Amino acid sequence: MKHIIQVYVSKGDKYYVAEGVDLPIVTQGKTLDELVENIKEAIELHLEDENLSDLNIAPNPSVLMNFEIPSRIHA
């Protein structure tokens, strides 16, 4: 049973974009704070009226965001 829902985040030209790894969701936001709220809403809407055990998802799962750092940044 999954206790963590994973989301992949990247930065576009104007927006941050989030794509679900475990769920078929996509959303965007102008800021990371806006994106986080949009991710929560997208997950809630996707799971609304779903039986979580049928999807192998534990009640009240955590959300893990993986953020892609653009390659033009050098460490």
C-alpha positions in Angstrom: 0.0 0.0 0.0 1.4 3.4 -1.0 1.8 6.0 1.7 3.5 8.5 -0.6 2.2 10.0 -3.8 5.0 11.2 -6.0 4.9 14.3 -8.2 7.6 15.5 -10.6 8.1 19.3 -10.8 9.9 21.3 -13.5 10.1 25.0 -14.3 8.8 26.1 -17.7 9.3 29.6 -19.2 6.5 31.2 -17.1 5.1 28.4 -14.9 6.1 25.6 -12.6 4.6 22.3 -13.9 3.7 19.3 -11.8 3.1 15.8 -13.3 1.9 12.9 -11.2 4.2 9.9 -11.1 1.7 7.7 -9.3 -1.5 9.4 -10.5 -2.5 10.8 -13.9 -2.5 14.4 -12.9 -0.9 17.5 -14.4 -1.1 21.1 -13.0 0.8 24.3 -13.0 1.4 27.5 -10.9 3.1 30.8 -11.3 4.9 30.3 -7.9 5.9 27.2 -6.0 3.3 28.1 -3.3 0.6 28.3 -5.9 1.8 25.0 -7.4 1.6 23.2 -4.1 -2.0 24.3 -3.6 -2.8 23.2 -7.2 -1.2 19.8 -6.6 -3.2 19.3 -3.4 -6.4 20.2 -5.3 -5.6 18.0 -8.3 -4.9 15.0 -6.1 -8.1 15.6 -4.0 -10.2 15.9 -7.2 -8.6 12.8 -8.7 -9.2 10.7 -5.6 -12.7 12.0 -4.9 -15.2 9.2 -4.8 -12.5 6.6 -5.3 -11.9 3.7 -3.1 -8.2 4.2 -2.0 -7.7 0.5 -1.3 -8.6 -0.3 -5.0 -5.8 2.1 -6.0 -3.5 0.6 -3.4 -3.2 4.0 -1.7 -3.2 4.3 2.1 -5.5 6.8 3.8 -4.0 10.3 4.2 -0.9 9.7 2.0 2.0 12.2 2.0 3.0 14.0 -1.2 6.7 13.9 -2.3 7.7 16.5 -4.9 10.8 15.9 -7.0 12.1 19.1 -8.5 14.2 19.2 -11.6 17.0 21.7 -11.5 17.7 23.2 -14.9 21.0 22.1 -16.4 22.3 25.6 -16.9 23.0 25.8 -13.2 26.5 24.8 -12.3 27.5 23.6 -8.9 
